[in-house]
Amino acid sequence: QQSSETSAAMLVHAVADAIRAQLRHLKTARCSIRMVDSLGTALKYYALRKRGLSNAAIECGPCRVGVKSSGIHLELEDPCGKAMTLARPAAERLGATLNRLVASFRKRDGSAGEWTASLFDPAGAVVAADSMSSEAWLAGGALTLAQSGGGSRVDGRVYRYQILRDVPRILGIGLPGMALVGCPMIGSATAEFADDMAWGWYAGDRHVASSRVYTPRDADLGETLSVQCIPLRGGCRGQPGCAACAHPVFRVDPSAWRPLRARASLLGPHAAPPHLRVVTYNILWGLSERSVAKRSSVCDGVPPSPPGAGRAGAACQIRTARDLPVSLEARDYRQHLIVHELHGYNAHIVCLQEVAGPVFDPFLQPLLHERGLDGRRSDASGELAVLWRHACFREEAFVTWRMGDLLGEACNADILDAMQAAPLLKRFILDQPHIAQCVALRCLESGRQLVVVNVHLIMHGLAANVRAVQLCVVLRQVSSWIGCNLGPNQPGIIVCGDFNTRGPDELGESVFALLQHGSVEADHYNFVSGRCLGSLPHRCADAERCKASIGAMGRCPLPSARVRTRLCWDHECPTCQGEKETRCPLCSTCVQRGTTPPRVDVPGLFACRLSQPLGCFSSAYKSLTGSHAIFEAPFKPSSGEDWPRPWVEMKDHIFLSSAFKATAALPPPPLEELRGQLPGLSWPSDHLALVADLEWA
């Protein structure tokens, strides 16, 4: 009321605050808010100058100061309205911090004038320049900045910033790129100096919810879903952060998920402990759309085919995979389907493989926690996760091991000594990144202890010997870990995961002997078939090459052992000189005749007896269905192409110690529903989930 210019400046700042509050949930809010703040600062300066108050201090926005052990962080707007941040060491003296701040202002102003900066405590006293910077910035204090001389735009003015100490601040906020009607969405945010967060959801311009989790409805179809997060600490509120989905809200036709629901309905009623339901599931790496496009371009030499954005029309309906606005290989659609599938199984224990951090940490884990599951993601690569129903179990211990590192343990000296004969294979095994995850749980009702071992073994077709070594060192370490952490009582043990086993039967994979019988003999043919792993590939002229084919790899690169058969040593049957598979000691004809394989003597061969101290395990699926394989199909499931021999799917397994007995196993869906659909609109992975009901024996 003292002058119209001052009143106008005050009014502009009030309007700026109102506009700031309304624009926070928009993606373009940042530049709009800065523009309004700059206008307010400029008008207030203009009003004071018109009144001739050259020495008056202009009240600017706050100076937000965050102090941590790693350093201090300052955030403010300079006199020209431009945002500025400054990070300095916590142990620095205040004078040095203010000098650095002055230097930054001088550089931004571009004039020859001199800046001076002073810091005042809440009582108005000047803080000494030799004070520790981490202790000098107090809430309620003030920072002043002044310049004189040089003809600056802000010449002679004094700018005052109120100190706000450790104000809650959003560091990052995220949201899944795609929203589906009926599928819960959850916002994720990281903040500092905050003990709580306030959430707000918007469908277009409509405010639709005020919780962290929101499930889109039919009314949201076609709208862009966004979320706003405000960090809180006590009565202090920080600046909100905003994120929006990259695509509008879609609806999936009910028929698309009917096969998944039909399979889950085959499970019997959910039983309470001491009965258990266990799931193991390789959910397929959750890559971003950009990573999928980049990988496809590198692998194929051409850009990937575009997703079906816009093909669904204005209704945003998804009836086929071509209606998806994203690639099927990307995580945006599949992560919703994974949550829906896992919820349908209603399991007590869930083991996951190929878990990506951007899928598990901000999405899967918090949503599954809402539905009663706590969990742990492995250390190191983080691709494994174990979840358990927190109303039934309590975690007692947890550990992650890198399998190659376990070879250095004293209990594995026999394996390491045998590897001295094959140094290239030894280096190959030591360099593998595969990990194992182990969680000890206690049943809240019965008090019984349970150990869950989750693994993902090497995938190479000829690496059955490496798979056996990897699992052997893990089981030996589990035995030692149980003795150190759980006492003398032997708990029930479940070993599950993606073993990557393959072939028409279990004889070609020594891990089955290791689990079911407790040991693998040194004369197992896996040691022969995998002897060349880590060696450089052989090179020879086409006329000398073996004529056998190695699946998608094409023709075998090894030289022929005989001119007559044109087969290499690995592909030639030692008894009839016919063609055989590399991983088998004899051809199928000789096996049917009952021929005994001759003894193989190969120089430089790694072979030793592998044993584990946990006793004999039984397969939940084999004990109920008679086979380790979940299905056999005449086609390759991922592509749908016809296969020359039955496709035997037996990569994933649930093995049980003698403390458990399997009572039910979830069968696969009708095979034709899987042709070319792994992954697909109905199935989120290139694997099927294995689900088994157990009871304590």
VEXKOLGU-946084 format. One line per field, with one value per residue (C-alpha): chain; residue in three letters; x, y, z. Coordinates in steps of 0.5 Angstrom, whole numbers, plus 500, padded with zeros to 3 digits. Layout:
! residues N
chaine <- (A_...)
residu <- (ALA_...)
x <- (X_...)
y <- (Y_...)
z <- (Z_...)
! end
This chain:
! residues 697
chaine <- (A_A_A_A_A_A_A_A_A_A_A_A_A_A_A_A_A_A_A_A_A_A_A_A_A_A_A_A_A_A_A_A_A_A_A_A_A_A_A_A_A_A_A_A_A_A_A_A_A_A_A_A_A_A_A_A_A_A_A_A_A_A_A_A_A_A_A_A_A_A_A_A_A_A_A_A_A_A_A_A_A_A_A_A_A_A_A_A_A_A_A_A_A_A_A_A_A_A_A_A_A_A_A_A_A_A_A_A_A_A_A_A_A_A_A_A_A_A_A_A_A_A_A_A_A_A_A_A_A_A_A_A_A_A_A_A_A_A_A_A_A_A_A_A_A_A_A_A_A_A_A_A_A_A_A_A_A_A_A_A_A_A_A_A_A_A_A_A_A_A_A_A_A_A_A_A_A_A_A_A_A_A_A_A_A_A_A_A_A_A_A_A_A_A_A_A_A_A_A_A_A_A_A_A_A_A_A_A_A_A_A_A_A_A_A_A_A_A_A_A_A_A_A_A_A_A_A_A_A_A_A_A_A_A_A_A_A_A_A_A_A_A_A_A_A_A_A_A_A_A_A_A_A_A_A_A_A_A_A_A_A_A_A_A_A_A_A_A_A_A_A_A_A_A_A_A_A_A_A_A_A_A_A_A_A_A_A_A_A_A_A_A_A_A_A_A_A_A_A_A_A_A_A_A_A_A_A_A_A_A_A_A_A_A_A_A_A_A_A_A_A_A_A_A_A_A_A_A_A_A_A_A_A_A_A_A_A_A_A_A_A_A_A_A_A_A_A_A_A_A_A_A_A_A_A_A_A_A_A_A_A_A_A_A_A_A_A_A_A_A_A_A_A_A_A_A_A_A_A_A_A_A_A_A_A_A_A_A_A_A_A_A_A_A_A_A_A_A_A_A_A_A_A_A_A_A_A_A_A_A_A_A_A_A_A_A_A_A_A_A_A_A_A_A_A_A_A_A_A_A_A_A_A_A_A_A_A_A_A_A_A_A_A_A_A_A_A_A_A_A_A_A_A_A_A_A_A_A_A_A_A_A_A_A_A_A_A_A_A_A_A_A_A_A_A_A_A_A_A_A_A_A_A_A_A_A_A_A_A_A_A_A_A_A_A_A_A_A_A_A_A_A_A_A_A_A_A_A_A_A_A_A_A_A_A_A_A_A_A_A_A_A_A_A_A_A_A_A_A_A_A_A_A_A_A_A_A_A_A_A_A_A_A_A_A_A_A_A_A_A_A_A_A_A_A_A_A_A_A_A_A_A_A_A_A_A_A_A_A_A_A_A_A_A_A_A_A_A_A_A_A_A_A_A_A_A_A_A_A_A_A_A_A_A_A_A_A_A_A_A_A_A_A_A_A_A_A_A_A_A_A_A_A_A_A_A_A_A_A_A_A_A_A_A_A_A_A_A_A_A_A_A_A_A_A_A_A_A_A_A_A_A_A_A_A_A_A_A_A_A_A_A_A_A_A_A_A_A_A_A_A_A_A_A_A_A_A_A_A_A_A_A_A_A_A_A_A_A_A_A_A_A_A_A_A_A_A_A_A_A_A_A_A_A_A_A_A)
residu <- (GLN_GLN_SER_SER_GLU_THR_SER_ALA_ALA_MET_LEU_VAL_HIS_ALA_VAL_ALA_ASP_ALA_ILE_ARG_ALA_GLN_LEU_ARG_HIS_LEU_LYS_THR_ALA_ARG_CYS_SER_ILE_ARG_MET_VAL_ASP_SER_LEU_GLY_THR_ALA_LEU_LYS_TYR_TYR_ALA_LEU_ARG_LYS_ARG_GLY_LEU_SER_ASN_ALA_ALA_ILE_GLU_CYS_GLY_PRO_CYS_ARG_VAL_GLY_VAL_LYS_SER_SER_GLY_ILE_HIS_LEU_GLU_LEU_GLU_ASP_PRO_CYS_GLY_LYS_ALA_MET_THR_LEU_ALA_ARG_PRO_ALA_ALA_GLU_ARG_LEU_GLY_ALA_THR_LEU_ASN_ARG_LEU_VAL_ALA_SER_PHE_ARG_LYS_ARG_ASP_GLY_SER_ALA_GLY_GLU_TRP_THR_ALA_SER_LEU_PHE_ASP_PRO_ALA_GLY_ALA_VAL_VAL_ALA_ALA_ASP_SER_MET_SER_SER_GLU_ALA_TRP_LEU_ALA_GLY_GLY_ALA_LEU_THR_LEU_ALA_GLN_SER_GLY_GLY_GLY_SER_ARG_VAL_ASP_GLY_ARG_VAL_TYR_ARG_TYR_GLN_ILE_LEU_ARG_ASP_VAL_PRO_ARG_ILE_LEU_GLY_ILE_GLY_LEU_PRO_GLY_MET_ALA_LEU_VAL_GLY_CYS_PRO_MET_ILE_GLY_SER_ALA_THR_ALA_GLU_PHE_ALA_ASP_ASP_MET_ALA_TRP_GLY_TRP_TYR_ALA_GLY_ASP_ARG_HIS_VAL_ALA_SER_SER_ARG_VAL_TYR_THR_PRO_ARG_ASP_ALA_ASP_LEU_GLY_GLU_THR_LEU_SER_VAL_GLN_CYS_ILE_PRO_LEU_ARG_GLY_GLY_CYS_ARG_GLY_GLN_PRO_GLY_CYS_ALA_ALA_CYS_ALA_HIS_PRO_VAL_PHE_ARG_VAL_ASP_PRO_SER_ALA_TRP_ARG_PRO_LEU_ARG_ALA_ARG_ALA_SER_LEU_LEU_GLY_PRO_HIS_ALA_ALA_PRO_PRO_HIS_LEU_ARG_VAL_VAL_THR_TYR_ASN_ILE_LEU_TRP_GLY_LEU_SER_GLU_ARG_SER_VAL_ALA_LYS_ARG_SER_SER_VAL_CYS_ASP_GLY_VAL_PRO_PRO_SER_PRO_PRO_GLY_ALA_GLY_ARG_ALA_GLY_ALA_ALA_CYS_GLN_ILE_ARG_THR_ALA_ARG_ASP_LEU_PRO_VAL_SER_LEU_GLU_ALA_ARG_ASP_TYR_ARG_GLN_HIS_LEU_ILE_VAL_HIS_GLU_LEU_HIS_GLY_TYR_ASN_ALA_HIS_ILE_VAL_CYS_LEU_GLN_GLU_VAL_ALA_GLY_PRO_VAL_PHE_ASP_PRO_PHE_LEU_GLN_PRO_LEU_LEU_HIS_GLU_ARG_GLY_LEU_ASP_GLY_ARG_ARG_SER_ASP_ALA_SER_GLY_GLU_LEU_ALA_VAL_LEU_TRP_ARG_HIS_ALA_CYS_PHE_ARG_GLU_GLU_ALA_PHE_VAL_THR_TRP_ARG_MET_GLY_ASP_LEU_LEU_GLY_GLU_ALA_CYS_ASN_ALA_ASP_ILE_LEU_ASP_ALA_MET_GLN_ALA_ALA_PRO_LEU_LEU_LYS_ARG_PHE_ILE_LEU_ASP_GLN_PRO_HIS_ILE_ALA_GLN_CYS_VAL_ALA_LEU_ARG_CYS_LEU_GLU_SER_GLY_ARG_GLN_LEU_VAL_VAL_VAL_ASN_VAL_HIS_LEU_ILE_MET_HIS_GLY_LEU_ALA_ALA_ASN_VAL_ARG_ALA_VAL_GLN_LEU_CYS_VAL_VAL_LEU_ARG_GLN_VAL_SER_SER_TRP_ILE_GLY_CYS_ASN_LEU_GLY_PRO_ASN_GLN_PRO_GLY_ILE_ILE_VAL_CYS_GLY_ASP_PHE_ASN_THR_ARG_GLY_PRO_ASP_GLU_LEU_GLY_GLU_SER_VAL_PHE_ALA_LEU_LEU_GLN_HIS_GLY_SER_VAL_GLU_ALA_ASP_HIS_TYR_ASN_PHE_VAL_SER_GLY_ARG_CYS_LEU_GLY_SER_LEU_PRO_HIS_ARG_CYS_ALA_ASP_ALA_GLU_ARG_CYS_LYS_ALA_SER_ILE_GLY_ALA_MET_GLY_ARG_CYS_PRO_LEU_PRO_SER_ALA_ARG_VAL_ARG_THR_ARG_LEU_CYS_TRP_ASP_HIS_GLU_CYS_PRO_THR_CYS_GLN_GLY_GLU_LYS_GLU_THR_ARG_CYS_PRO_LEU_CYS_SER_THR_CYS_VAL_GLN_ARG_GLY_THR_THR_PRO_PRO_ARG_VAL_ASP_VAL_PRO_GLY_LEU_PHE_ALA_CYS_ARG_LEU_SER_GLN_PRO_LEU_GLY_CYS_PHE_SER_SER_ALA_TYR_LYS_SER_LEU_THR_GLY_SER_HIS_ALA_ILE_PHE_GLU_ALA_PRO_PHE_LYS_PRO_SER_SER_GLY_GLU_ASP_TRP_PRO_ARG_PRO_TRP_VAL_GLU_MET_LYS_ASP_HIS_ILE_PHE_LEU_SER_SER_ALA_PHE_LYS_ALA_THR_ALA_ALA_LEU_PRO_PRO_PRO_PRO_LEU_GLU_GLU_LEU_ARG_GLY_GLN_LEU_PRO_GLY_LEU_SER_TRP_PRO_SER_ASP_HIS_LEU_ALA_LEU_VAL_ALA_ASP_LEU_GLU_TRP_ALA)
x <- (500_506_507_503_510_511_504_505_511_508_502_506_510_503_501_507_506_499_501_507_502_498_504_507_504_506_512_513_513_520_521_514_516_523_520_515_520_524_519_517_524_525_519_520_527_524_519_524_529_523_522_530_531_538_540_534_535_531_528_529_527_530_537_536_542_543_548_551_557_559_558_554_549_546_540_538_536_541_539_537_532_537_537_544_547_553_556_562_566_563_570_571_571_565_570_572_565_562_568_566_559_561_566_560_555_561_562_554_553_559_560_567_563_565_560_560_557_555_552_548_545_538_539_542_549_555_558_565_569_573_567_566_561_557_556_555_549_543_535_532_539_540_545_546_549_551_555_558_561_562_555_552_544_544_549_548_543_543_539_537_536_533_536_532_536_536_529_526_528_526_533_529_522_520_513_512_512_505_499_493_486_486_493_496_501_506_510_518_522_528_529_534_532_525_521_515_512_505_503_498_495_492_489_490_488_483_486_484_488_492_496_502_499_493_489_487_480_475_474_482_482_486_489_496_497_502_504_506_511_512_517_516_519_515_511_516_514_519_518_514_517_513_513_508_507_510_504_496_492_490_486_487_482_480_481_489_490_485_490_494_488_486_493_493_486_489_492_488_486_491_494_497_503_506_504_508_507_513_514_521_520_525_522_526_531_526_530_528_525_531_535_531_532_539_540_536_540_546_545_541_544_537_533_527_520_516_511_504_503_497_494_489_486_483_480_487_485_490_487_493_501_501_496_502_505_511_516_514_521_521_519_513_508_511_512_504_503_508_505_498_501_505_499_494_499_498_505_509_516_517_524_526_531_533_531_532_533_529_523_524_526_521_515_515_518_513_507_508_509_502_500_503_510_517_523_531_534_541_548_553_549_542_539_536_530_527_520_516_510_511_505_508_516_521_528_534_540_541_547_549_555_559_560_567_569_567_572_578_574_578_572_573_581_580_576_581_587_584_583_590_590_586_588_584_577_579_580_573_570_573_571_563_559_554_551_547_542_541_536_534_527_523_516_512_507_511_518_521_527_527_533_532_537_536_541_542_547_551_547_552_550_556_557_554_560_561_554_555_561_557_552_557_561_554_551_558_558_550_552_558_553_548_553_555_548_543_546_546_539_539_533_529_532_529_534_531_532_534_539_539_539_538_537_532_533_537_543_546_546_551_547_541_546_549_542_539_545_549_555_558_563_569_568_561_561_560_567_569_564_565_573_574_570_575_579_580_576_579_580_580_578_571_573_576_571_566_559_555_550_550_543_543_550_551_556_561_568_572_576_574_577_576_575_570_565_567_565_570_572_566_560_563_560_566_563_559_562_555_553_552_551_557_554_553_558_554_549_542_542_548_544_538_542_545_552_557_561_568_573_575_582_583_590_589_582_579_575_574_569_564_560_556_554_547_544_540_534_528_525_518_516_519_516_509_510_515_520_524_521_515_513_515_513_514_516_521_516_519_519_513_518_517_523_526_526_522_523_524_523_527_531_527_527_525_529_527_531_528_524_519_514_511_504_502_505_502_502_503_498_496_502_499_497_505_507_511_508_514_514_507_501_499_506_511_517_521_520_514_513_514_509_509_505_509_508_513_515)
y <- (500_505_505_502_499_495_493_490_487_483_481_478_474_472_470_466_462_460_459_454_450_449_447_442_436_438_436_443_446_447_453_456_457_460_465_467_467_472_476_477_479_484_487_488_491_495_498_499_503_507_509_511_505_504_501_497_489_485_479_473_466_462_459_451_448_441_438_431_428_428_435_441_443_450_451_458_463_469_476_475_469_463_457_455_450_449_443_444_439_439_440_447_453_458_464_459_457_464_466_460_463_470_467_463_470_474_469_469_477_478_485_488_489_487_482_481_475_475_470_471_467_467_472_477_476_475_468_468_466_461_457_450_451_444_448_455_454_455_454_461_465_469_470_477_478_485_488_495_498_496_498_491_490_489_495_497_492_488_481_477_470_466_460_453_448_440_442_435_435_430_427_423_420_415_412_406_408_404_404_399_399_394_394_397_403_405_411_411_417_418_424_427_430_427_422_421_423_425_423_425_422_425_423_428_434_430_429_422_419_421_415_412_406_407_403_406_405_405_413_414_410_414_419_421_418_423_423_428_427_432_430_431_432_433_440_442_441_440_442_437_432_430_424_422_416_416_413_414_409_402_397_389_385_380_374_376_374_368_363_365_365_359_356_359_356_349_350_347_351_355_352_355_353_348_347_351_353_355_358_359_363_366_373_375_381_387_392_399_400_404_398_393_398_398_391_389_394_391_384_384_390_393_397_393_393_399_397_398_405_408_402_401_407_412_407_405_397_392_385_383_384_389_394_395_401_398_392_386_385_391_391_396_391_385_388_389_381_379_382_379_372_372_374_369_363_366_363_363_363_366_365_370_370_375_380_387_393_398_393_390_396_401_396_389_389_395_392_385_388_391_383_380_378_381_380_380_382_379_383_383_383_383_378_374_375_371_373_370_371_376_373_366_367_371_372_370_370_372_372_372_368_369_362_363_366_360_355_359_356_350_345_346_344_338_341_346_341_337_344_344_340_344_352_355_351_353_361_360_358_363_368_367_372_367_368_364_367_364_366_362_363_361_359_363_358_352_355_350_353_353_355_357_357_361_360_361_357_358_357_354_348_344_347_341_340_347_347_341_345_351_347_343_349_352_346_346_353_352_347_351_357_353_351_358_361_356_352_344_343_341_345_344_346_348_349_352_356_356_351_351_344_341_335_329_326_327_322_328_333_331_336_331_326_331_333_326_322_326_326_326_320_323_318_322_324_331_332_330_334_340_340_345_351_357_354_358_356_351_354_349_349_347_341_339_341_336_335_335_341_345_348_355_355_352_347_344_348_342_338_331_325_321_322_317_319_327_327_330_326_329_328_321_315_311_304_304_311_314_321_322_329_332_331_324_318_314_315_313_307_304_306_303_296_297_298_300_306_305_308_315_317_325_328_335_333_336_330_329_326_332_331_335_334_336_329_327_331_330_334_336_335_329_326_327_327_322_327_333_337_341_340_337_340_339_346_352_356_362_363_357_354_347_343_337_333_334_341_339_344_343_349_350_346_345_340_339_336_330_334_336_332_335_334_338_341_346_343_347_350_347_347_350_356_357_357_363_366_366_372_374_378_372_370_375_371_366_361_358_359_352_352_346_345_342_339_337_330)
z <- (500_501_493_487_484_491_491_484_486_492_488_482_488_490_483_482_488_486_479_482_486_480_475_479_476_469_465_462_469_471_465_467_474_473_468_473_479_474_473_480_482_476_478_486_484_479_484_489_484_482_490_490_495_493_499_501_501_496_499_494_494_499_499_501_504_505_510_509_511_504_503_503_497_496_491_490_484_483_482_475_476_474_478_481_485_489_492_497_502_509_512_508_512_511_508_502_501_500_496_491_491_489_484_481_481_478_472_471_472_467_469_473_479_486_489_497_501_508_512_518_524_526_531_526_528_522_522_522_516_519_522_519_513_515_522_519_515_520_519_520_518_512_506_503_496_494_488_487_481_474_471_472_471_479_481_488_490_496_495_502_502_508_509_509_512_510_506_504_496_491_487_482_481_476_473_468_461_460_464_463_466_472_473_479_478_483_483_485_488_491_496_501_508_508_512_508_501_499_492_487_481_475_469_464_468_473_480_481_487_493_495_492_489_484_479_473_471_465_465_465_458_453_458_460_467_471_479_483_489_495_500_507_514_520_518_512_505_500_492_489_483_477_472_467_463_456_453_454_459_455_456_455_452_457_452_452_459_459_458_464_468_466_468_475_476_475_482_488_494_497_503_510_513_514_507_502_495_491_485_481_475_470_468_462_463_463_458_456_450_448_450_446_440_440_441_435_431_433_432_426_422_421_426_430_427_430_436_434_437_434_431_437_435_439_444_446_446_446_442_439_440_434_438_443_443_446_444_447_449_453_460_460_458_461_468_469_466_471_477_475_474_481_484_481_484_491_493_500_496_490_486_480_475_470_475_472_478_474_474_481_486_484_481_483_490_492_489_491_498_498_497_502_500_502_498_497_491_490_491_485_479_482_477_483_488_493_496_502_505_511_515_515_515_518_515_519_514_507_503_495_492_486_484_481_487_491_488_492_498_502_501_494_493_490_484_484_484_478_474_473_468_464_465_459_462_469_467_463_469_474_469_469_472_475_482_487_493_499_504_511_513_520_519_524_526_527_528_523_519_511_507_500_494_488_482_475_472_465_459_454_450_452_459_463_466_468_471_475_478_479_483_487_490_491_495_499_501_503_508_511_511_515_520_521_521_523_529_529_527_519_516_510_504_497_491_485_479_472_471_463_463_456_452_451_458_464_463_459_465_471_475_476_479_483_486_486_488_492_487_480_478_474_468_466_459_461_462_455_451_455_455_450_453_454_448_441_436_431_424_417_410_408_405_412_416_420_416_422_424_431_431_430_430_423_421_426_425_427_422_420_424_418_410_409_415_414_422_427_434_438_432_430_434_437_436_429_426_425_427_434_438_441_448_448_448_443_437_438_435_439_445_443_442_449_447_452_451_450_455_453_454_453_455_458_461_467_470_478_482_485_491_496_503_503_501_496_493_489_484_485_478_476_483_480_473_472_468_469_463_464_457_450_443_436_435_438_443_442_435_433_428_427_430_427_434_440_444_451_456_462_464_470_477_484_488_495_501_504_509_504_499_493_493_487_480_476_469_462_458_452_447_441_446_447_439_438_444_449_450_448_449_454_457_459_459_454_460_464_471_475_481_486_493_498_505_511_510)
! end
